């Protein structure tokens, strides 16, 4: 007991001293913010949910201005709610604000010492990983090559939705949307159509890890001490990571072996093709079926700053996990919010269906293809309005500056956390008329309804930030184009192939709650009817 008491007192004294020193250091230069009391304020923040924090920040912004400082222990967090200041930081001074805050110990383990796009410091490794993703997987020609995969997943989704609807019970769509998006991302990541049990196994280890992370936050305080006094908690955390590797590494190795076999067959086929046309036909058929996966691009990737070594399997697990997480929850959440508004406001759904029918004509039951999407401007307007009104994340991932810098006559401290209030920018009444309303027409321009076009709108914020659901600047989500394509494709086909109606006596509730993303507090239930 005496040893425990001495350790506890020592930790408390150190924490108090560091908090007090941090509290008064450069305090007159930092952006304004509410007063804080060391220790007490920290415990209050730790007990505050993210949505409660967001509500508190709105009050603080109204009182102190568009840049607010909060002190959480020894960490200084700066929140920016103004779109012009955000543009100044992220676009005009993008290189200064493109770093990440120092990662806590568990994050280093979870992301293989920052070997992922979102966690890597701004520098050569980040550029390498991001360039690989954008040039190899997100290039328009490669995205088009995944069209059969999108059709395969669409058929799975429609079958699940309509089979539930035929039973006569309302359909709770959230799980179906999430499973469909995960199927698509798994295929793009590993290159194979895995069966449902294997997809569920991958999904389970991914979600179990994400949903349990908050339980292990205490381990970040002092890993050396917590490994002594909380060994079981450490075992639990490390086991989650081992489970992830146990499930995903065999998929990586299977792809490695398939690529080697394919290369060997290709070499043999080239020799035999000179005398055997049948073998040539077989080889060409294999080429047509083969689709480059994300793992394929990672297997031969070399890291220049680390003696040109290749990525380890554990690092590839981290990067694949990032790819699966980034493209699943955000897209499925955004799709549910959009469909909820189409159920709540059927006139929007009717208008969207009429415009799709004008493009599809008599092709009832056929797929709305990517080339068809370009001819449906109201579809794009609905998607943009969904992202404005219901961004899946109300904050982008934290930014940081490597060196102390100045912004709007305030000091941004070295490695201080800089957060951008995404939702507030999309709901700014100075920019958006009646921002709480769901009005896709705000993104349209032009005369008659049948001649409407989408007004020029740059969602990247390169010239001006009006909303930033994908972030902005150098750290903007590299997959924003793919996400918008997926939303437009699945939304168009869901409305074209089925009619969505509210459940009588069960009104659509647009209240929010935070899970991995900001989701519907009461998940959408709808009656879904096939259009034949």
C-alpha positions in Angstrom: 0.0 0.0 0.0 2.9 2.4 0.8 4.5 1.8 -2.6 1.1 2.4 -4.3 0.6 5.6 -2.3 4.0 6.9 -3.2 3.6 6.2 -6.9 0.1 7.8 -6.9 1.3 10.9 -5.1 4.3 11.3 -7.4 2.2 11.0 -10.5 -0.3 13.5 -9.2 2.4 16.0 -8.3 4.1 15.7 -11.7 0.8 16.0 -13.5 -0.2 19.1 -11.5 3.1 20.8 -12.1 3.1 20.1 -15.8 -0.5 21.2 -16.1 0.2 24.5 -14.2 3.3 25.2 -16.3 1.5 24.5 -19.5 -1.5 26.6 -18.4 0.6 29.7 -17.9 3.0 29.2 -20.8 2.3 31.6 -23.7 -1.3 32.0 -22.4 -1.5 35.6 -23.5 -0.7 34.7 -27.1 -3.0 31.7 -27.5 -6.5 32.1 -29.0 -9.1 32.9 -26.2 -11.0 30.3 -24.4 -12.8 29.4 -21.2 -10.7 29.4 -18.0 -9.5 26.0 -16.8 -8.4 24.6 -13.5 -5.6 22.0 -13.7 -6.7 18.4 -12.9 -10.4 19.4 -12.3 -10.9 20.7 -15.9 -9.2 17.6 -17.3 -11.6 15.2 -15.4 -14.5 17.3 -16.6 -13.5 17.0 -20.2 -12.9 13.3 -19.9 -16.5 12.9 -18.7 -17.8 14.9 -21.6 -19.1 13.1 -24.7 -18.0 14.4 -28.1 -21.5 15.7 -28.9 -21.6 17.5 -25.6 -18.2 18.9 -26.3 -19.4 20.1 -29.7 -22.4 21.8 -28.0 -20.1 23.4 -25.5 -17.8 24.6 -28.3 -20.7 26.4 -30.0 -21.3 28.4 -26.9 -17.6 29.1 -26.5 -17.4 30.2 -30.2 -20.3 32.6 -29.7 -18.5 34.1 -26.6 -14.9 34.1 -27.6 -14.8 34.1 -31.3 -14.2 31.7 -34.2 -10.9 30.3 -32.7 -11.1 28.8 -29.3 -8.5 27.2 -27.0 -9.3 24.4 -24.6 -6.8 23.0 -22.2 -7.1 19.3 -21.5 -4.3 18.4 -19.1 -1.0 19.5 -20.5 -2.4 19.4 -24.1 -3.6 22.5 -25.8 -6.4 22.0 -28.3 -7.4 24.8 -30.7 -10.8 24.6 -32.4 -11.5 26.6 -35.6 -15.2 27.2 -36.5 -14.8 29.8 -39.3 -14.5 28.7 -42.9 -12.3 31.6 -43.9 -9.8 31.0 -41.2 -9.9 27.3 -42.1 -9.1 28.1 -45.7 -6.2 30.3 -44.5 -4.7 27.5 -42.5 -5.4 24.5 -44.7 -5.0 26.0 -48.2 -3.0 29.2 -48.0 -0.6 27.8 -45.4 -1.2 24.1 -46.1 2.3 22.8 -45.4 2.4 24.4 -42.0 -0.8 22.8 -40.8 -0.4 19.4 -42.5 1.2 17.5 -39.6 -0.4 15.3 -36.9 -0.1 15.7 -33.2 2.3 13.4 -31.4 0.6 10.0 -31.2 -0.2 8.3 -27.9 1.6 5.0 -27.2 -1.4 2.8 -28.1 -1.8 4.6 -31.5 1.8 3.8 -32.3 1.1 0.1 -31.8 -2.3 0.2 -33.6 -0.9 1.9 -36.7 2.5 0.1 -36.8 4.5 3.2 -35.7 2.4 5.5 -37.9 2.7 3.5 -41.1 -0.7 4.6 -42.5 -1.8 7.5 -44.6 -3.9 9.2 -41.9 -1.5 8.8 -39.0 1.9 9.3 -40.8 3.7 12.6 -40.1 3.7 15.0 -42.9 6.8 13.9 -44.9 8.2 11.2 -47.3 6.3 8.2 -45.9 3.0 10.0 -46.0 3.7 11.1 -49.6 4.6 7.6 -50.6 1.5 5.9 -49.2 -0.9 8.6 -50.3 0.6 8.7 -53.9 0.3 4.9 -54.1 -3.4 5.0 -53.1 -4.3 7.9 -55.4 -2.4 6.7 -58.5 -2.9 3.0 -58.2 -6.4 2.5 -56.8 -8.2 5.9 -57.0 -7.2 6.7 -60.6 -10.3 7.1 -62.7 -9.4 4.2 -65.0 -8.9 1.9 -62.0 -12.1 3.1 -60.4 -13.9 2.2 -63.6 -12.4 -1.3 -63.5 -14.3 -1.9 -60.2 -17.7 -1.4 -61.9 -18.5 -5.2 -61.9 -17.7 -5.2 -58.1 -20.2 -2.3 -57.6 -22.8 -4.3 -59.5 -22.1 -7.4 -57.5 -22.5 -5.5 -54.2 -25.6 -3.7 -55.4 -27.3 -7.1 -56.2 -26.4 -8.3 -52.7 -27.8 -5.2 -51.1 -31.1 -5.2 -53.1 -31.6 -8.9 -52.4 -31.2 -8.4 -48.7 -33.4 -5.3 -48.5 -36.2 -6.6 -50.7 -36.2 -10.1 -49.1 -36.7 -8.5 -45.7 -39.4 -6.2 -47.0 -41.3 -9.1 -48.6 -41.7 -10.6 -45.1 -44.0 -7.6 -44.4 -41.9 -6.1 -41.7 -40.2 -2.7 -41.9 -36.5 -2.9 -42.8 -33.8 -1.4 -40.5 -31.3 -0.5 -43.2 -28.2 0.5 -41.3 -26.6 -3.0 -41.0 -27.5 -3.7 -44.7 -25.8 -0.6 -45.9 -22.7 -1.2 -43.7 -22.4 -4.8 -44.9 -22.7 -3.8 -48.6 -20.0 -1.1 -48.3 -17.7 -3.5 -46.4 -18.2 -6.1 -49.1 -17.2 -3.6 -51.8 -14.1 -2.4 -49.9 -13.0 -5.9 -49.1 -13.1 -6.8 -52.8 -11.1 -3.7 -53.7 -8.6 -4.3 -51.0 -8.0 -8.1 -51.4 -9.1 -8.6 -55.0 -11.4 -11.6 -54.4 -15.1 -12.1 -53.8 -14.9 -13.6 -50.4 -17.8 -15.7 -49.0 -20.1 -14.1 -46.4 -18.6 -16.0 -43.4 -15.1 -14.7 -44.3 -16.3 -11.2 -44.9 -18.1 -11.3 -41.5 -14.9 -12.5 -39.9 -12.9 -9.6 -41.3 -15.7 -7.2 -40.3 -15.9 -8.5 -36.8 -12.2 -8.1 -36.0 -12.2 -4.6 -37.5 -15.3 -3.4 -35.5 -14.2 -5.1 -32.3 -11.0 -3.2 -32.4 -12.6 0.2 -33.1 -15.5 -0.2 -30.7 -13.2 -1.2 -27.8 -10.4 1.4 -28.2 -11.9 3.7 -25.6 -11.6 1.0 -22.9 -7.8 1.2 -23.2 -7.3 4.9 -23.0 -5.8 4.6 -19.4 -2.9 2.6 -20.8 -1.6 5.7 -22.6 -0.9 7.6 -19.4 2.2 5.6 -18.5 2.8 2.4 -20.5 5.7 1.4 -18.2 3.6 1.6 -15.1 0.4 0.3 -16.6 2.2 -2.8 -18.0 3.1 -3.6 -14.4 -0.1 -2.8 -12.7 -2.6 -3.4 -15.5 -1.1 -6.4 -17.4 -4.5 -8.0 -18.2 -5.7 -4.8 -19.8 -2.6 -4.8 -22.0 -3.1 -8.4 -22.9 -6.7 -7.6 -24.0 -5.5 -4.8 -26.2 -2.7 -6.7 -27.8 -5.0 -9.7 -28.4 -7.3 -7.5 -30.4 -4.4 -6.5 -32.6 -3.3 -10.2 -32.9 -6.8 -11.2 -33.9 -6.7 -8.6 -36.6 -3.4 -9.9 -37.9 -4.6 -13.5 -37.6 -7.6 -12.8 -40.0 -6.0 -10.4 -42.4 -2.5 -11.7 -43.0 -3.7 -15.0 -44.6 -5.6 -12.8 -47.1 -2.5 -10.9 -47.8 -0.5 -14.1 -48.3 -3.1 -15.6 -50.5 -2.9 -12.6 -52.7 0.9 -12.7 -52.8 0.7 -16.4 -53.8 -1.9 -15.7 -56.4 0.2 -13.0 -58.0 3.2 -15.2 -58.1 1.2 -18.0 -59.7 -0.3 -15.7 -62.2 3.1 -14.4 -63.1 4.4 -17.9 -63.6 1.4 -18.9 -65.7 1.9 -15.8 -67.8 5.5 -16.6 -68.5 4.6 -20.2 -69.4 1.7 -19.0 -71.5 3.9 -16.6 -73.4 6.1 -19.5 -74.5 3.3 -21.8 -75.3 1.2 -19.2 -77.1 3.6 -19.3 -80.0 2.3 -22.8 -80.8 -1.0 -23.1 -78.9 -3.8 -20.6 -79.5 -6.0 -22.3 -76.9 -3.6 -21.4 -74.1 -3.5 -17.9 -75.4 -7.2 -17.6 -75.1 -7.1 -19.0 -71.6 -4.5 -16.5 -70.6 -6.5 -13.6 -72.0 -9.6 -14.7 -70.2 -7.6 -14.7 -66.9 -6.4 -11.2 -67.6 -10.0 -10.0 -68.1 -11.0 -11.5 -64.8 -8.1 -10.2 -62.9 -8.6 -6.9 -61.1 -5.7 -5.1 -59.4 -6.3 -4.9 -55.6 -5.0 -2.5 -53.0 -2.9 -5.3 -51.5 -1.3 -5.9 -54.9 0.1 -2.3 -54.9 1.4 -2.6 -51.4 3.3 -5.9 -51.8 6.1 -4.4 -53.8 6.1 -0.9 -52.4 9.5 0.2 -51.1 10.2 2.8 -48.4 13.0 5.1 -49.5 13.7 6.6 -46.1 14.0 3.1 -44.6 16.7 1.6 -46.8 14.2 0.8 -49.6 12.7 -2.0 -47.5 9.3 -3.5 -48.3 6.4 -3.2 -46.0 6.0 -5.9 -43.4 2.8 -8.0 -43.2 1.9 -6.2 -40.0 2.2 -2.8 -41.7 0.1 -4.0 -44.6 -2.5 -5.1 -42.1 -2.5 -1.5 -40.7 -2.9 0.1 -44.2 -5.6 -2.4 -45.3 -7.5 -1.7 -42.0 -7.3 2.0 -42.7 -8.7 1.5 -46.2 -11.6 -0.7 -44.9 -12.5 1.6 -42.1 -12.3 4.8 -44.1 -14.6 3.7 -46.8 -17.2 1.7 -44.9 -18.6 3.6 -41.9 -18.5 7.1 -43.5 -20.2 6.0 -46.7 -22.8 3.8 -45.1 -23.6 6.5 -42.6 -24.0 9.2 -45.2 -26.2 6.9 -47.3 -28.5 6.2 -44.4 -28.8 10.0 -43.6 -29.7 10.7 -47.3 -32.2 7.9 -47.5 -33.8 9.0 -44.2 -34.4 12.4 -45.7 -35.9 10.9 -48.9 -38.3 8.9 -46.7 -39.1 11.9 -44.5 -39.6 14.1 -47.6 -41.1 11.9 -50.3 -41.4 14.8 -52.7 -37.6 14.8 -53.0 -37.6 11.1 -53.7 -40.3 11.5 -56.3 -38.3 14.2 -58.1 -35.2 12.2 -58.0 -36.9 9.1 -59.4 -38.5 11.2 -62.2 -35.1 12.5 -63.2 -33.5 9.0 -63.2 -36.5 7.7 -65.3 -35.8 10.5 -67.8 -32.4 9.1 -68.3 -33.1 5.4 -68.0 -36.4 5.4 -70.1 -37.8 1.9 -70.4 -34.8 0.1 -68.9 -36.8 -0.9 -65.9 -34.9 -3.2 -63.6 -31.6 -2.5 -65.2 -28.6 -1.0 -63.4 -28.0 2.8 -63.4 -24.4 2.8 -64.5 -21.7 5.3 -63.9 -22.1 7.0 -67.2 -25.8 7.5 -66.4 -25.0 9.2 -63.2 -23.5 12.2 -65.0 -26.9 12.9 -66.6 -28.8 13.2 -63.3 -27.9 16.6 -61.8 -30.5 16.4 -59.0 -28.8 13.2 -57.8 -25.5 15.0 -57.3 -27.4 17.9 -55.5 -29.1 15.4 -53.1 -25.7 13.8 -52.3 -24.0 17.2 -51.7 -26.9 18.3 -49.5 -26.7 15.1 -47.5 -23.0 15.7 -46.9 -23.6 19.3 -45.9 -26.5 18.7 -43.6 -25.3 15.4 -42.1 -21.5 15.1 -42.4 -20.5 11.6 -41.0 -17.7 13.3 -39.0 -18.3 16.7 -37.2 -14.6 17.2 -36.9 -11.7 16.2 -39.3 -8.8 14.3 -37.8 -6.6 16.6 -35.7 -4.0 18.7 -37.4 -0.8 20.0 -35.9 2.1 22.4 -36.7 5.7 21.3 -36.4 6.9 24.7 -35.4 5.1 27.5 -33.5 3.3 29.6 -36.0 0.9 32.5 -36.1 -2.7 32.4 -37.3 -5.1 35.4 -37.1 -2.6 37.2 -34.8 -2.7 34.2 -32.4 0.1 31.7 -31.6 -0.5 28.1 -32.6 2.0 26.2 -30.4 4.3 23.5 -31.7 2.4 20.2 -31.8 -0.7 21.7 -30.4 -3.8 20.0 -31.6 -5.7 22.0 -34.2 -9.3 20.8 -34.8 -11.7 22.1 -37.5 -15.5 22.1 -36.8 -16.8 20.6 -40.0 -20.5 20.6 -39.1 -20.5 24.2 -38.0 -19.1 25.3 -41.4 -21.7 23.4 -43.3 -24.5 24.9 -41.1 -23.2 28.5 -41.2 -26.3 30.8 -41.8 -24.1 33.4 -43.4 -23.4 31.0 -46.2 -26.4 28.7 -46.3 -30.0 29.9 -46.3 -32.1 28.0 -43.8 -29.1 25.7 -43.0 -31.2 23.2 -40.9 -33.4 22.4 -43.9 -32.7 19.6 -46.3 -32.9 21.4 -49.7 -30.9 19.8 -52.6 -32.2 22.7 -54.8 -29.6 25.0 -53.2 -27.0 23.2 -55.3 -28.8 23.7 -58.6 -28.8 26.5 -61.0 -30.7 27.5 -64.1 -34.2 27.8 -65.4 -36.8 25.2 -65.9 -36.8 22.1 -63.7 -36.0 19.8 -66.6 -33.1 21.9 -67.5 -31.5 22.2 -64.1 -27.8 21.8 -63.7 -25.6 21.4 -60.7 -24.1 24.8 -59.8 -20.3 24.8 -59.9 -19.3 23.6 -56.4 -15.8 22.7 -55.3 -16.1 20.3 -52.4 -12.3 20.3 -52.0 -12.4 24.0 -50.9 -9.4 24.9 -53.1 -10.8 28.4 -53.8 -13.3 28.8 -50.9 -14.5 26.6 -48.1 -18.2 26.5 -47.7 -18.3 23.0 -46.3 -15.6 20.4 -45.8 -17.0 16.9 -45.1 -13.8 15.4 -46.4 -11.4 17.9 -44.9 -9.4 20.3 -47.1 -5.9 21.0 -48.1 -3.0 18.5 -48.2 -4.7 16.2 -45.7 -8.0 16.1 -47.5 -9.4 12.5 -47.6 -7.8 11.1 -50.8 -10.9 8.9 -51.4 -13.5 11.7 -51.6 -14.1 11.2 -55.3 -14.7 7.5 -54.7 -17.0 8.1 -51.8 -19.2 10.5 -53.9 -19.3 8.0 -56.7 -20.4 5.2 -54.3 -23.1 7.5 -52.8 -24.4 8.5 -56.2 -24.3 5.0 -57.6 -26.1 3.2 -54.7 -28.5 6.0 -54.1 -29.5 6.2 -57.8 -30.0 2.4 -58.0 -31.9 2.2 -54.7 -34.4 4.8 -55.8 -34.6 3.5 -59.3 -35.2 -0.1 -58.3 -37.4 0.4 -55.2 -39.7 2.9 -53.6 -39.1 3.9 -50.0 -41.9 4.8 -47.6 -42.1 5.8 -44.0 -43.4 3.3 -41.5 -46.9 4.4 -40.3 -46.8 5.7 -36.8 -43.0 5.6 -36.7 -41.8 9.0 -37.9 -38.3 9.5 -39.2 -36.2 11.0 -36.4 -33.1 13.0 -37.5 -31.6 13.1 -34.0 -27.9 12.3 -33.8 -25.6 10.1 -31.7 -21.9 9.4 -31.9 -20.6 5.9 -32.7 -17.6 5.5 -35.0 -19.3 8.3 -37.0 -22.2 10.6 -36.2 -25.2 8.3 -36.9 -29.0 8.4 -36.5 -29.9 8.1 -32.8 -32.9 6.1 -34.0 -31.8 4.1 -37.0 -33.8 4.4 -40.2 -36.7 1.9 -40.7 -38.6 2.0 -43.9 -41.0 0.0 -46.0 -39.3 -0.8 -49.3 -41.3 -1.8 -52.4 -39.8 -3.2 -55.6 -40.6 -1.1 -58.7 -40.7 -4.2 -60.8 
